[in-house]
């Protein structure tokens, strides 16, 4: 059974920092590209950052320079360090694991963790 379990969401003031974690089980973690997405109230889910198997990170324009994605394959964990948080970063943050083998795509999601940025 595949599980992605996020943690670390909280209420934080603007300008503050948080680190999100996502622990994966039931998959060969080191073979999966890992990513973070977020969904604000009334909006569609949007991509935040990706760290593929090769380790070359990518970020959305809205978070580049403030957020850092990293992974620890020994711990089956992906992290999202979020600095200089803004109210518009408020959202439920979801962990994603994706792998493509030939024409088959394996795509898994966590349940989400709430991040609220407010004074």
Backbone as a chain_set.jsonl record, in Angstrom:
{"seq": "XXXXXXXXXXXXXXXXXXXXXXXXXXXXXXXXXXXXXXXXXXXXXXXXXXXXXXXXXXXXXXXXXXXXXXXXXXXXXXXXXXXXXXXXXXXXXXXXXXXXXXXXXXXXXXXXXXXXXXX", "coords": {"N": [[0.838, -1.183, 0.0], [0.627, 2.115, -0.968], [1.763, 5.029, 0.597], [1.86, 8.483, 1.206], [2.854, 10.771, 3.468], [2.352, 13.858, 4.663], [3.73, 16.469, 6.713], [4.231, 19.206, 9.044], [2.918, 21.544, 8.407], [1.507, 24.7, 9.425], [0.417, 27.605, 11.318], [1.786, 30.662, 10.514], [3.559, 33.764, 10.773], [3.717, 36.466, 8.36], [6.735, 36.606, 6.503], [7.933, 34.662, 7.953], [9.167, 31.237, 8.46], [8.841, 27.815, 7.411], [9.198, 24.25, 7.482], [8.261, 21.688, 5.484], [7.578, 18.194, 5.482], [7.562, 15.05, 3.821], [6.891, 11.769, 4.061], [7.411, 8.761, 2.447], [6.005, 5.564, 1.763], [5.818, 2.147, 0.686], [6.629, 2.424, -1.91], [9.319, 2.427, -4.324], [11.25, 4.635, -3.412], [13.551, 6.081, -4.293], [13.393, 5.872, -6.999], [11.475, 7.528, -7.901], [10.307, 10.651, -9.166], [9.887, 13.491, -7.222], [7.548, 15.825, -5.881], [6.091, 18.992, -4.889], [2.92, 20.389, -4.481], [0.296, 22.857, -4.311], [-2.839, 24.045, -3.004], [-4.948, 26.653, -2.864], [-7.779, 28.117, -1.148], [-10.654, 28.015, -3.158], [-9.221, 27.944, -5.49], [-7.399, 26.358, -8.216], [-5.362, 23.404, -7.921], [-1.882, 23.929, -7.808], [1.395, 23.61, -9.199], [4.384, 23.569, -7.297], [7.129, 22.861, -6.739], [9.734, 20.656, -7.898], [11.729, 17.756, -7.492], [13.588, 15.69, -9.229], [14.578, 12.247, -9.915], [17.206, 12.503, -10.697], [17.951, 14.723, -9.278], [17.951, 17.433, -10.013], [16.609, 20.43, -9.358], [13.447, 22.164, -9.712], [11.41, 25.098, -9.806], [8.352, 26.898, -9.283], [7.625, 30.164, -10.565], [6.571, 31.779, -8.604], [7.616, 30.966, -6.173], [10.317, 30.659, -6.406], [13.566, 31.182, -5.198], [12.72, 31.572, -2.645], [11.718, 29.207, -1.608], [12.921, 25.876, -0.987], [13.42, 22.713, -2.269], [14.167, 19.409, -1.28], [15.575, 16.092, -0.966], [15.819, 12.997, 0.816], [16.924, 10.075, 0.199], [17.564, 7.872, 1.732], [15.905, 8.071, 3.865], [13.453, 8.019, 2.729], [12.145, 10.433, 2.228], [10.906, 13.638, 1.34], [11.474, 17.115, 1.353], [10.288, 20.461, 1.945], [11.535, 23.467, 2.267], [10.477, 26.498, 3.368], [10.832, 29.849, 3.134], [10.637, 33.378, 3.981], [7.836, 33.733, 3.956], [4.647, 34.5, 2.539], [1.34, 35.97, 2.707], [-0.067, 35.044, 0.469], [0.953, 32.554, 0.107], [-0.552, 30.875, 1.556], [-2.199, 27.836, 1.787], [-3.272, 24.437, 1.149], [-0.783, 22.073, 1.183], [0.522, 19.634, -0.918], [2.13, 16.524, -1.307], [3.746, 14.835, -3.965], [4.387, 11.92, -5.858], [5.899, 10.559, -8.661], [6.324, 8.337, -11.379], [7.485, 7.002, -14.39], [7.198, 4.186, -16.344], [7.963, 2.876, -19.261], [5.022, 3.056, -21.043], [3.457, 3.395, -18.893], [2.266, 5.256, -16.188], [2.932, 5.977, -12.879], [1.41, 7.505, -10.258], [1.206, 9.224, -7.31], [-0.359, 10.66, -4.411], [-0.224, 12.645, -1.434], [-2.108, 13.371, 1.59], [-2.186, 15.989, 2.254], [-1.137, 19.05, 3.888], [-1.853, 21.776, 5.963], [-0.927, 25.094, 5.405], [-0.813, 28.22, 6.765], [-0.458, 31.609, 6.371], [-0.373, 34.381, 8.144], [-0.924, 37.413, 9.951]], "CA": [[0.0, 0.0, 0.0], [1.414, 3.333, -1.087], [1.375, 6.151, 1.458], [2.673, 9.687, 1.305], [2.334, 11.445, 4.645], [2.943, 15.172, 4.852], [3.666, 17.088, 8.032], [4.964, 20.459, 9.163], [2.084, 22.711, 8.185], [1.24, 25.454, 10.653], [0.121, 29.029, 11.181], [3.034, 31.411, 10.644], [3.433, 35.173, 10.401], [4.435, 36.852, 7.135], [8.171, 36.692, 6.688], [8.403, 33.503, 8.696], [9.64, 30.045, 7.751], [8.345, 26.496, 7.772], [9.72, 23.145, 6.699], [7.338, 20.586, 5.294], [8.168, 16.88, 5.228], [6.676, 14.031, 3.245], [7.483, 10.444, 4.166], [6.782, 7.819, 1.528], [6.142, 4.134, 2.025], [5.155, 1.329, -0.319], [7.184, 2.67, -3.237], [10.763, 2.518, -4.422], [11.313, 6.098, -3.346], [14.663, 6.646, -5.063], [13.058, 5.771, -8.424], [10.368, 8.448, -8.172], [10.405, 12.097, -9.12], [9.062, 13.97, -6.122], [7.159, 17.216, -6.046], [5.128, 19.636, -3.993], [1.864, 21.189, -5.082], [-0.517, 23.508, -3.298], [-4.171, 24.463, -3.424], [-5.547, 27.686, -2.022], [-9.254, 28.083, -1.2], [-11.278, 28.542, -4.363], [-8.305, 27.925, -6.635], [-6.952, 25.047, -8.651], [-4.077, 22.962, -7.413], [-0.785, 24.414, -8.639], [2.714, 23.046, -8.975], [5.287, 24.426, -6.533], [8.531, 22.502, -6.932], [10.012, 19.266, -8.229], [13.091, 17.247, -7.429], [13.526, 14.393, -9.892], [15.544, 11.231, -9.505], [18.542, 13.035, -10.932], [18.257, 15.724, -8.272], [17.965, 18.808, -10.515], [15.361, 21.006, -8.862], [12.718, 23.177, -10.472], [10.474, 25.839, -8.965], [7.464, 27.851, -9.926], [8.114, 31.543, -10.452], [6.046, 32.399, -7.387], [8.352, 30.55, -4.971], [11.756, 30.565, -6.669], [14.366, 32.072, -4.365], [12.22, 31.543, -1.264], [11.493, 27.808, -1.219], [13.936, 24.906, -1.4], [13.001, 21.318, -2.189], [15.29, 18.478, -1.14], [15.142, 14.73, -0.699], [16.731, 12.093, 1.489], [16.479, 8.759, -0.257], [17.744, 6.91, 2.812], [14.762, 8.211, 4.774], [12.226, 8.044, 1.924], [11.527, 11.691, 2.616], [11.139, 14.86, 0.584], [11.26, 18.289, 2.189], [10.108, 21.765, 1.325], [11.888, 24.568, 3.163], [9.78, 27.695, 2.901], [11.292, 31.061, 3.809], [10.017, 34.635, 3.553], [6.464, 33.369, 3.601], [3.71, 35.585, 2.255], [-0.053, 35.525, 2.855], [-0.497, 34.313, -0.726], [1.433, 31.16, 0.201], [-1.541, 30.104, 2.308], [-2.771, 26.771, 0.962], [-2.96, 23.064, 1.529], [0.376, 21.629, 0.418], [0.449, 18.204, -1.211], [3.309, 15.818, -1.793], [3.458, 14.017, -5.145], [5.429, 11.002, -6.327], [5.533, 10.121, -10.005], [7.325, 7.516, -12.055], [7.027, 6.494, -15.683], [7.88, 2.997, -16.851], [7.419, 2.698, -20.606], [3.829, 3.864, -21.236], [2.681, 3.388, -17.656], [2.629, 6.309, -15.233], [2.534, 5.737, -11.495], [1.243, 8.84, -9.698], [0.675, 9.102, -5.953], [-0.54, 11.928, -3.691], [-0.464, 12.637, 0.0], [-3.404, 13.9, 2.017], [-2.041, 17.427, 2.376], [-0.896, 19.697, 5.177], [-2.296, 23.168, 5.847], [-0.023, 26.198, 5.724], [-1.521, 29.491, 6.839], [0.444, 32.733, 6.613], [-1.239, 35.479, 8.573], [-0.515, 38.113, 11.171]], "C": [[0.889, 1.256, 0.0], [0.858, 4.398, -0.141], [2.382, 7.27, 1.342], [2.062, 10.503, 2.44], [3.082, 12.753, 4.85], [2.819, 15.618, 6.301], [4.421, 18.406, 7.993], [4.144, 21.701, 8.896], [1.707, 23.383, 9.491], [0.763, 26.846, 10.293], [1.416, 29.794, 11.441], [2.801, 32.842, 10.194], [4.141, 35.446, 9.073], [5.909, 37.085, 7.416], [8.773, 35.514, 7.415], [8.8, 32.338, 7.804], [8.942, 28.798, 8.275], [9.091, 25.463, 6.945], [8.687, 22.032, 6.674], [8.126, 19.301, 5.015], [7.113, 15.971, 4.625], [7.415, 12.708, 3.282], [6.698, 9.475, 3.296], [7.003, 6.389, 1.988], [5.388, 3.384, 0.935], [5.613, 1.578, -1.739], [8.704, 2.603, -3.17], [11.112, 3.988, -4.555], [12.378, 6.685, -4.269], [14.417, 6.606, -6.569], [11.976, 6.75, -8.854], [10.845, 9.901, -8.206], [9.431, 12.588, -8.056], [8.742, 15.451, -6.313], [6.237, 17.688, -4.951], [4.174, 20.473, -4.836], [1.109, 21.869, -3.951], [-1.858, 23.922, -3.888], [-4.735, 25.433, -2.409], [-7.072, 27.61, -2.144], [-9.792, 28.723, -2.474], [-10.404, 28.536, -5.594], [-7.941, 26.5, -7.008], [-5.628, 24.698, -7.996], [-2.985, 23.422, -8.369], [0.528, 23.766, -8.221], [3.589, 24.055, -8.251], [6.749, 24.114, -6.866], [8.644, 21.011, -7.222], [11.472, 18.962, -7.987], [13.061, 15.848, -8.024], [14.585, 13.44, -9.351], [16.962, 11.76, -9.648], [18.938, 14.159, -10.012], [18.269, 17.158, -8.744], [16.622, 19.445, -10.219], [14.762, 22.034, -9.81], [11.671, 23.807, -9.578], [9.54, 26.688, -9.817], [8.001, 29.267, -9.693], [7.717, 32.167, -9.12], [6.84, 32.038, -6.133], [9.859, 30.51, -5.169], [12.501, 31.62, -5.856], [13.927, 32.109, -2.916], [12.059, 30.117, -0.742], [12.639, 26.943, -1.736], [13.392, 23.497, -1.206], [14.247, 20.448, -2.097], [14.729, 17.098, -0.834], [16.243, 13.979, 0.009], [16.266, 10.68, 1.151], [16.624, 7.695, 0.832], [16.569, 6.926, 3.788], [13.427, 8.22, 4.033], [11.444, 9.332, 2.157], [11.9, 12.818, 1.651], [10.73, 16.034, 1.465], [10.952, 19.515, 1.329], [10.392, 22.818, 2.393], [11.304, 25.846, 2.588], [10.211, 28.881, 3.749], [10.555, 32.274, 3.249], [8.566, 34.421, 3.125], [5.573, 34.6, 3.481], [2.28, 35.072, 2.464], [-0.55, 34.725, 1.649], [0.074, 32.904, -0.809], [0.461, 30.276, 0.981], [-2.247, 29.1, 1.399], [-2.605, 25.442, 1.678], [-1.843, 22.596, 0.601], [0.355, 20.105, 0.309], [1.78, 17.697, -1.748], [2.884, 14.919, -2.96], [4.664, 13.166, -5.496], [5.007, 10.472, -7.681], [6.706, 9.372, -10.645], [6.711, 7.006, -13.354], [7.877, 5.302, -16.079], [7.219, 2.662, -18.18], [6.196, 3.605, -20.755], [2.985, 3.973, -19.983], [3.199, 4.473, -16.727], [2.064, 5.952, -13.869], [2.556, 7.082, -10.785], [0.552, 8.724, -8.341], [0.655, 10.461, -5.267], [-0.672, 11.677, -2.194], [-1.79, 13.301, 0.31], [-3.373, 15.415, 2.218], [-1.784, 17.904, 3.791], [-1.156, 21.19, 4.997], [-1.188, 24.131, 6.27], [-0.832, 27.484, 5.675], [-0.536, 30.589, 7.217], [-0.417, 33.96, 6.906], [-0.685, 36.117, 9.826], [-1.675, 38.163, 12.162]], "O": [[1.768, 1.423, 0.846], [-0.349, 4.634, -0.086], [3.593, 7.048, 1.373], [0.892, 10.881, 2.38], [4.272, 12.767, 5.164], [1.914, 15.193, 7.02], [5.152, 18.694, 7.046], [4.62, 22.811, 9.132], [1.598, 22.733, 10.53], [0.712, 27.22, 9.121], [2.065, 29.596, 12.468], [1.954, 33.106, 9.341], [5.069, 34.724, 8.708], [6.281, 37.681, 8.427], [9.994, 35.381, 7.484], [8.776, 32.428, 6.577], [8.512, 28.74, 9.427], [9.56, 25.755, 5.844], [8.292, 21.506, 7.715], [9.191, 19.325, 4.397], [5.92, 16.115, 4.893], [8.438, 12.538, 2.619], [5.475, 9.381, 3.397], [8.055, 6.051, 2.532], [4.448, 3.908, 0.337], [5.055, 1.011, -2.678], [9.297, 2.709, -2.096], [11.252, 4.516, -5.658], [12.128, 7.678, -4.952], [15.149, 7.235, -7.333], [11.603, 6.8, -10.026], [11.667, 10.323, -7.393], [8.284, 12.145, -8.003], [9.55, 16.22, -6.833], [5.679, 16.897, -4.19], [4.577, 21.163, -5.772], [1.259, 21.51, -2.783], [-1.996, 24.122, -5.095], [-4.971, 25.086, -1.252], [-7.591, 27.094, -3.134], [-9.42, 29.845, -2.818], [-10.794, 29.064, -6.636], [-8.142, 25.563, -6.236], [-4.874, 25.574, -7.574], [-3.133, 23.322, -9.587], [0.738, 23.423, -7.057], [3.549, 25.249, -8.547], [7.511, 25.009, -7.232], [7.782, 20.216, -6.849], [12.345, 19.791, -8.24], [12.562, 14.918, -7.391], [15.368, 13.778, -8.464], [17.819, 11.489, -8.807], [20.111, 14.529, -9.948], [18.572, 18.047, -7.948], [15.604, 19.035, -10.776], [15.461, 22.679, -10.592], [11.108, 23.15, -8.702], [9.888, 27.13, -10.912], [8.737, 29.517, -8.739], [8.449, 32.992, -8.574], [6.744, 32.74, -5.126], [10.605, 30.345, -4.203], [12.121, 32.79, -5.83], [14.65, 32.606, -2.052], [12.25, 29.865, 0.447], [13.242, 27.229, -2.771], [12.957, 23.134, -0.113], [15.255, 20.714, -2.753], [13.556, 16.953, -0.488], [17.429, 14.265, -0.157], [15.325, 10.164, 1.754], [15.875, 6.718, 0.843], [16.278, 5.929, 4.448], [12.38, 8.409, 4.652], [10.218, 9.31, 2.269], [13.044, 12.934, 1.211], [9.763, 15.953, 2.222], [11.311, 19.584, 0.154], [9.591, 23.031, 3.304], [11.604, 26.225, 1.456], [9.974, 28.903, 4.957], [9.934, 32.208, 2.188], [8.14, 34.876, 2.064], [5.72, 35.585, 4.206], [2.042, 33.866, 2.403], [-1.372, 33.821, 1.804], [-0.289, 32.141, -1.704], [0.643, 29.061, 1.05], [-2.818, 29.47, 0.373], [-1.893, 25.337, 2.677], [-1.951, 22.71, -0.62], [0.192, 19.392, 1.299], [2.453, 18.363, -2.535], [1.807, 14.323, -2.941], [5.807, 13.621, -5.442], [3.886, 9.989, -7.84], [7.876, 9.716, -10.479], [5.541, 6.625, -13.389], [9.104, 5.384, -16.142], [6.07, 2.223, -18.224], [6.325, 4.82, -20.606], [1.912, 4.576, -20.005], [4.403, 4.599, -16.503], [0.876, 5.663, -13.726], [3.6, 7.73, -10.713], [-0.553, 8.191, -8.241], [1.523, 11.303, -5.499], [-1.165, 10.637, -1.757], [-2.507, 13.738, -0.59], [-4.422, 16.048, 2.338], [-2.161, 17.251, 4.764], [-0.734, 21.792, 4.009], [-0.599, 23.999, 7.343], [-1.459, 27.797, 4.663], [0.135, 30.513, 8.246], [-1.092, 34.494, 6.026], [-0.059, 35.458, 10.656], [-1.531, 38.713, 13.254]]}, "num_chains": 1, "name": "protein.A"}
